[in-house]
Each structure stands twice: as C-alpha cells, then as structure tokens.
Amino acid sequence: MPKLVFTSNMVKVPSDCGCGQLKKYKLVNAIFHVLLLHNGPSILEFDFSNNELQMDSEFDQILSHLSKGNNVKELALISFYHLPISFYSLQGLERIHLENCDFEPILTFNGFSRLRKMVFINVGISARMLQHFLSNCPLLVEVILRDYGGLDFAGEIKFTFVEFLQCVPLIKTLEISQYPMKLLAGAMPHELPTSLDHLKHLQLDMCIMEQDEISSALCMIRSSPVLEKMVLLMYNKKLPVRRTPNNFLDLENYSDLKLDHLETLEIEMSRKSPLVMDFVKLVMAKAPVLKKVRIQLRGGVSVDDELKMLRGLILLPFRRASPYAKFIVERYKASE
C-alpha cells in the first residue's frame, strides 16, 4: 500500500469519556502500528488530517520515521502544527499540501530539490522565508498559495510578483488567493524581465478597484505566451487604496497583448463593475482560439445588473478575435 491516509476521526472513544488523551493514544498507536508493519518497498504518499488533537511531539516521531527511508514523494498535512525538524529531512518530496501550519525551517534547510507542486493554505511564513523556499525548489511547476490573513510581510524585504515569479521559472500552474494577492501586488513593469514561458493555468483573486492588483495581473498575462486558461475571482472594495481609472482597460492601450493560446476564461463577479466587462472584451479581442468565456455572478450582482450586462454584450459591437467562443453567464451555486 504506497498511499497511507490517517484522520483524527478514524478512532473512536466513548462519547461520555471526553478524554482527548485517550483518542490521541489510540490514533498514534494505530499510525505506528501501520508504519512498523509496512513491508512495501516505499510509502509514496502520506496524508494526515487532524484539527482537534495536540500531537506535536508525536507527529515529529512519525515524520522522523518516514524520513529514514526518504521515499515519501507526497505529503499532505492538515493540522495546527509548528512543522517539526523531521519534516525538512524529507528530501524525496515531489508534492506537498500544508494547511494551518507554521513554516519555520532550520538554518541549514535549503529547500526540496525534487519538489514539483506546493499547496500552502493558511501557512504561517514570512516573505523572506517564502522567497528562500521558492528559490531552493528549482523544479516547481505548480504553486497554490491561499491565505485568509495569516501571512505577515510587514517590515520584511520587498517581495512583489516580480521577485516571486523569478523564483519559479518553470511554473505551469499558479493560483493566488485574495490576501497573498494584496501582499504581492505592487509597482509592476510593463512586462516581467523574464517571460513565463511555461505558464498555462493562471488563477487570481483580485480587487477590480485596485490598480496595483490589476496591473500585476496584466503584467503576468502579458508575460505568459502559452497561457491556456485564466480563472479570475473579481471583487470590489468600498474604500479602494488606489482606484483603477475607468479607461484603464481601453483596447487601444494594449496593442502588444497577445493571447494566442488562450482557450478558456472564467470570471467570478461579486458585484457589478464596468471594468470587469471591459476586461472580458479586452481578452476576447486578443484571443483568437478562445473557446469558452464563463462568468459566474454572486449575490451582489442583481438581476437588473445581469440583464444590462447581457444587453451590452449582445447589442454593443466590440472586437472578437474568436467568433466561435461560447459565452456563458450563470449564477454562482454554493455546491460548486
């Protein structure tokens, strides 16, 4: 069995016991029982989810055992942990999924030389350490960074998307949520110093009213010659720091923009904004092989707003590079 998955609810204790220590004992005992009797050549994937039991020292022992063989290629950890020292010894890792963890490696840690995919969700990490980590994972092709307020770059080194993307020259898939987008957005050049020659999938959460965020997104898009899919979650803020001008996305300002490989554009709107539709029209004018444009509307977009948007798309003429692109407008469903 090369894939092992453990969760804190896999063991049961009497409901009237109320004893977390008993549950922890049973869980740790079960995990070590499996590991010590595992006779296969390697454990390729190890998943552990625990949001209720305090198991720092026990989990350190578990990872220490896994690091001896150095064969674990994929590790998923969903728990409130300071990652133990043994984690940084797993040099065979190719994919990691960390959630609700603190990332504070030892001084001698120089990254994971085989890592290809990283998913960080609410991972406590500084700007300096994130840059150091990315720079020392030379094979990274997929980066997913989602955070809801835990990242803190205050007083840190300057770390914008320019520096961020220079650390991942082989990136194929990039997903950045709202809060990291806010931290990484800043003064951007017209295009990046080095093209993102491998980037095919780009997903960003951004405030349509923040010029720095829109500029950062456009810089990445302009620097991605083989981009095939864009997913943009656009929202508005009541008090924008740097308001985006209404003519910011005028077509004549983007004569050098090329989206020759883009096939799919997906946008999620939380509120009505003419700038969102200007962005859609800009993309449709620059993407000759575009197959699908999908717009999801959240509750902040009224039915009247939706009708006005559809009338504008149908009645007002605008340039389309791909006459065959399928246009879909639908209401957001929570189940999705």
C-alpha positions as CSV (number, residue, x, y, z in Angstrom):
1,M,0.0,0.0,0.0
2,P,2.0,3.0,-1.2
3,K,-0.6,5.5,-0.1
4,L,-1.5,5.9,3.6
5,V,-4.2,8.3,4.8
6,F,-4.9,9.0,8.5
7,T,-7.5,11.3,10.1
8,S,-8.3,12.1,13.7
9,N,-11.8,10.7,13.3
10,M,-10.6,7.2,12.4
11,V,-10.5,6.2,16.0
12,K,-13.5,6.4,18.4
13,V,-13.7,6.8,22.1
14,P,-16.9,6.7,24.3
15,S,-18.9,9.8,23.9
16,D,-19.1,10.2,27.7
17,C,-15.4,9.9,28.1
18,G,-14.4,13.4,27.0
19,C,-10.8,12.3,27.1
20,G,-8.6,13.7,24.2
21,Q,-5.6,11.9,25.6
22,L,-7.2,8.5,25.1
23,K,-8.2,9.4,21.5
24,K,-4.6,10.6,20.8
25,Y,-3.1,7.5,22.3
26,K,-5.3,5.3,20.1
27,L,-4.6,7.3,16.9
28,V,-0.8,7.4,17.4
29,N,-0.8,3.7,18.3
30,A,-2.7,3.0,15.1
31,I,-0.4,5.0,12.9
32,F,2.8,3.4,14.3
33,H,1.2,0.0,14.1
34,V,0.8,0.5,10.4
35,L,4.2,2.1,9.8
36,L,6.1,-0.6,11.7
37,L,4.4,-3.4,9.9
38,H,4.6,-1.8,6.5
39,N,6.7,-4.2,4.4
40,G,6.4,-2.5,1.0
41,P,9.4,-1.0,-0.8
42,S,8.3,2.5,0.0
43,I,5.5,4.8,1.2
44,L,5.0,7.2,-1.7
45,E,2.1,9.3,-0.2
46,F,1.3,10.1,3.4
47,D,-1.8,12.1,4.3
48,F,-2.6,13.2,7.8
49,S,-5.6,15.4,8.9
50,N,-6.1,16.4,12.5
51,N,-7.6,19.7,13.7
52,E,-8.6,18.6,17.2
53,L,-5.7,16.8,19.0
54,Q,-2.4,18.3,20.1
55,M,0.2,16.0,18.7
56,D,3.4,18.0,18.0
57,S,5.9,15.6,19.6
58,E,4.1,12.5,18.4
59,F,3.9,13.8,14.8
60,D,7.6,14.7,15.0
61,Q,8.3,11.0,15.7
62,I,6.1,9.9,12.8
63,L,7.8,12.2,10.3
64,S,11.2,11.1,11.7
65,H,10.3,7.5,10.9
66,L,9.2,8.4,7.4
67,S,12.3,10.4,6.7
68,K,14.6,7.4,7.3
69,G,13.7,5.8,4.0
70,N,13.5,9.2,2.2
71,N,11.0,7.6,-0.2
72,V,7.9,9.7,0.6
73,K,7.0,11.7,-2.6
74,E,3.8,13.3,-1.5
75,L,2.9,14.6,1.9
76,A,-0.5,16.2,2.9
77,L,-0.7,17.7,6.4
78,I,-3.8,19.5,7.6
79,S,-3.4,20.4,11.2
80,F,-2.4,23.2,13.6
81,Y,1.3,22.5,13.8
82,H,4.7,24.0,14.0
83,L,6.3,21.8,11.4
84,P,8.9,19.6,13.2
85,I,12.5,19.4,12.3
86,S,12.0,16.0,10.8
87,F,9.7,17.5,8.1
88,Y,12.7,19.2,6.5
89,S,14.5,15.9,6.2
90,L,12.0,14.5,3.7
91,Q,14.2,15.3,0.7
92,G,12.4,12.9,-1.7
93,L,9.2,15.1,-1.6
94,E,7.7,15.9,-5.0
95,R,4.3,17.3,-3.8
96,I,3.3,18.9,-0.5
97,H,0.0,20.1,0.8
98,L,0.3,22.1,4.0
99,E,-2.7,23.6,5.8
100,N,-2.9,25.6,9.0
101,C,0.9,25.0,9.7
102,D,3.8,27.3,10.7
103,F,6.7,27.1,8.3
104,E,9.9,27.9,10.2
105,P,12.7,25.7,8.9
106,I,16.1,25.2,10.5
107,L,19.0,27.4,9.3
108,T,20.6,24.5,7.3
109,F,17.4,23.8,5.2
110,N,18.0,24.5,1.5
111,G,14.7,23.6,0.0
112,F,13.4,20.4,-1.6
113,S,15.4,19.7,-4.8
114,R,12.7,17.4,-6.2
115,L,9.6,19.4,-5.3
116,R,7.2,19.9,-8.3
117,K,4.0,21.0,-6.6
118,M,3.3,23.0,-3.4
119,V,-0.1,23.9,-1.9
120,F,0.1,26.3,1.1
121,I,-3.2,27.1,2.7
122,N,-3.1,29.4,5.8
123,V,0.6,28.6,6.3
124,G,2.4,30.9,8.6
125,I,5.5,32.0,6.6
126,S,7.5,35.3,6.2
127,A,8.3,37.0,2.9
128,R,12.0,36.2,3.3
129,M,11.4,32.6,4.1
130,L,8.9,32.2,1.2
131,Q,11.4,33.7,-1.2
132,H,14.2,31.4,0.1
133,F,12.0,28.4,-0.1
134,L,10.8,29.0,-3.6
135,S,14.3,29.8,-4.8
136,N,15.6,26.4,-3.5
137,C,12.9,24.3,-5.2
138,P,14.1,24.5,-8.8
139,L,11.6,22.1,-10.3
140,L,8.4,23.7,-9.1
141,V,5.8,23.7,-11.8
142,E,2.6,24.2,-9.7
143,V,2.2,26.7,-6.9
144,I,-1.1,27.2,-5.0
145,L,-1.0,29.9,-2.3
146,R,-4.2,30.5,-0.4
147,D,-4.3,32.5,2.8
148,Y,-7.0,34.4,4.7
149,G,-4.9,36.8,6.8
150,G,-2.2,34.7,8.3
151,L,0.7,35.9,6.1
152,D,2.5,38.9,7.5
153,F,5.1,40.7,5.3
154,A,5.2,43.8,7.5
155,G,8.8,45.1,7.9
156,E,10.0,42.3,5.5
157,I,12.1,42.6,2.4
158,K,10.4,43.9,-0.7
159,F,8.7,40.9,-2.3
160,T,6.3,41.6,-5.1
161,F,5.2,39.4,-8.0
162,V,8.4,40.3,-9.9
163,E,10.6,38.7,-7.3
164,F,8.1,35.9,-6.6
165,L,7.9,34.8,-10.3
166,Q,11.7,35.0,-10.8
167,C,11.9,32.2,-8.2
168,V,9.7,29.8,-10.2
169,P,10.9,29.9,-13.9
170,L,9.3,26.6,-14.7
171,I,5.9,27.4,-13.4
172,K,2.9,25.9,-15.3
173,T,0.1,26.4,-12.8
174,L,-0.3,29.4,-10.5
175,E,-3.1,30.1,-8.1
176,I,-3.1,33.0,-5.7
177,S,-5.9,33.9,-3.4
178,Q,-7.1,37.3,-2.2
179,Y,-4.8,38.1,0.7
180,P,-1.5,37.0,-0.8
181,M,-2.5,38.9,-4.0
182,K,-2.9,42.0,-1.9
183,L,0.6,41.5,-0.3
184,L,2.4,40.7,-3.6
185,A,0.8,43.3,-5.8
186,G,2.8,46.4,-6.2
187,A,4.5,48.6,-8.8
188,M,4.9,46.4,-11.8
189,P,6.9,46.8,-15.0
190,H,5.1,46.7,-18.4
191,E,6.2,43.0,-18.6
192,L,8.3,40.8,-16.5
193,P,12.1,40.7,-17.0
194,T,11.9,37.0,-17.9
195,S,8.9,35.5,-19.7
196,L,6.7,32.8,-18.0
197,D,7.3,30.5,-20.9
198,H,5.6,27.5,-19.3
199,L,2.6,29.1,-17.6
200,K,-0.6,27.6,-18.9
201,H,-3.1,27.9,-16.0
202,L,-3.5,31.2,-14.0
203,Q,-6.0,31.7,-11.2
204,L,-6.1,35.0,-9.3
205,D,-8.4,36.6,-6.7
206,M,-8.2,40.3,-7.1
207,C,-10.0,43.6,-6.4
208,I,-11.1,45.2,-9.6
209,M,-10.8,48.6,-8.0
210,E,-7.1,48.2,-7.0
211,Q,-4.9,49.4,-9.8
212,D,-1.8,47.6,-8.4
213,E,-3.7,44.3,-8.4
214,I,-5.0,44.8,-12.0
215,S,-1.5,45.9,-13.1
216,S,0.1,42.8,-11.5
217,A,-2.4,40.5,-13.2
218,L,-1.9,42.2,-16.6
219,C,1.8,42.0,-16.3
220,M,1.7,38.3,-15.7
221,I,-0.8,37.8,-18.5
222,R,1.3,39.8,-20.9
223,S,4.4,37.8,-19.9
224,S,2.8,34.4,-20.4
225,P,3.0,33.5,-24.2
226,V,1.5,30.0,-23.8
227,L,-1.3,30.7,-21.4
228,E,-4.3,28.4,-22.0
229,K,-6.7,29.1,-19.1
230,M,-7.4,32.1,-16.8
231,V,-9.7,32.0,-13.8
232,L,-10.3,35.3,-12.1
233,L,-12.3,35.9,-9.0
234,M,-13.0,39.6,-9.0
235,Y,-14.5,41.6,-6.1
236,N,-15.0,45.3,-5.2
237,K,-13.9,47.2,-2.1
238,K,-15.8,50.1,-0.6
239,L,-12.6,52.1,0.2
240,P,-10.0,51.4,-2.5
241,V,-6.5,52.4,-1.8
242,R,-5.6,53.1,-5.4
243,R,-8.6,53.3,-7.6
244,T,-8.4,51.9,-11.1
245,P,-9.3,54.6,-13.7
246,N,-12.4,53.8,-15.8
247,N,-10.3,53.9,-19.1
248,F,-7.6,51.7,-17.7
249,L,-8.6,48.7,-19.9
250,D,-9.2,50.5,-23.1
251,L,-8.3,48.3,-26.1
252,E,-6.0,50.8,-27.7
253,N,-3.7,50.7,-24.7
254,Y,-2.9,47.0,-25.2
255,S,-1.8,46.7,-28.8
256,D,1.1,44.4,-27.7
257,L,-1.1,42.0,-25.7
258,K,-1.2,38.5,-27.3
259,L,-3.2,35.6,-26.1
260,D,-2.6,33.2,-29.0
261,H,-3.1,30.0,-26.9
262,L,-5.9,31.1,-24.5
263,E,-8.9,28.7,-24.8
264,T,-10.8,29.4,-21.5
265,L,-11.6,32.4,-19.5
266,E,-13.6,32.1,-16.2
267,I,-14.6,35.1,-14.1
268,E,-16.5,35.2,-10.8
269,M,-18.1,38.5,-10.0
270,S,-19.2,39.5,-6.6
271,R,-20.6,42.9,-7.6
272,K,-21.4,44.8,-10.8
273,S,-18.4,46.6,-12.3
274,P,-18.0,48.0,-15.8
275,L,-14.2,47.3,-15.5
276,V,-14.9,43.5,-15.4
277,M,-16.8,43.7,-18.7
278,D,-14.0,45.8,-20.2
279,F,-11.5,43.1,-19.2
280,V,-13.7,40.4,-20.8
281,K,-13.9,42.5,-24.0
282,L,-10.1,43.0,-24.0
283,V,-9.5,39.3,-23.7
284,M,-12.0,38.4,-26.4
285,A,-10.3,40.9,-28.7
286,K,-6.9,39.3,-28.2
287,A,-7.6,35.5,-28.0
288,P,-8.0,34.0,-31.5
289,V,-8.5,30.4,-30.3
290,L,-10.8,31.2,-27.4
291,K,-13.4,28.5,-26.9
292,K,-15.3,29.4,-23.7
293,V,-16.0,32.5,-21.6
294,R,-17.8,31.7,-18.4
295,I,-19.0,34.4,-16.0
296,Q,-20.4,33.4,-12.6
297,L,-22.4,36.0,-10.7
298,R,-22.7,36.1,-7.0
299,G,-25.5,37.6,-4.9
300,G,-24.0,41.2,-5.1
301,V,-25.0,41.3,-8.8
302,S,-28.7,42.0,-9.2
303,V,-31.0,40.6,-11.9
304,D,-31.2,44.1,-13.4
305,D,-27.4,44.3,-13.5
306,E,-27.2,40.9,-15.1
307,L,-29.7,42.0,-17.8
308,K,-27.8,45.2,-18.5
309,M,-24.6,43.3,-18.8
310,L,-26.1,40.8,-21.3
311,R,-27.6,43.6,-23.4
312,G,-24.2,45.2,-23.6
313,L,-22.6,42.0,-24.8
314,I,-25.3,41.3,-27.3
315,L,-26.2,44.7,-28.6
316,L,-23.0,46.7,-28.5
317,P,-20.4,45.8,-31.1
318,F,-16.9,45.0,-29.9
319,R,-13.9,43.3,-31.5
320,R,-13.7,39.5,-31.2
321,A,-10.7,37.6,-32.3
322,S,-12.5,34.3,-32.0
323,P,-16.0,34.3,-33.5
324,Y,-16.8,30.8,-32.1
325,A,-16.2,31.4,-28.4
326,K,-19.1,30.1,-26.3
327,F,-20.3,32.7,-23.8
328,I,-21.9,31.5,-20.5
329,V,-23.4,33.7,-17.8
330,E,-24.7,31.9,-14.7
331,R,-25.5,32.3,-11.1
332,Y,-23.0,31.0,-8.6
333,K,-24.0,27.8,-6.8
334,A,-22.6,27.1,-3.3
335,S,-22.3,23.4,-4.1
336,E,-19.7,24.2,-6.7
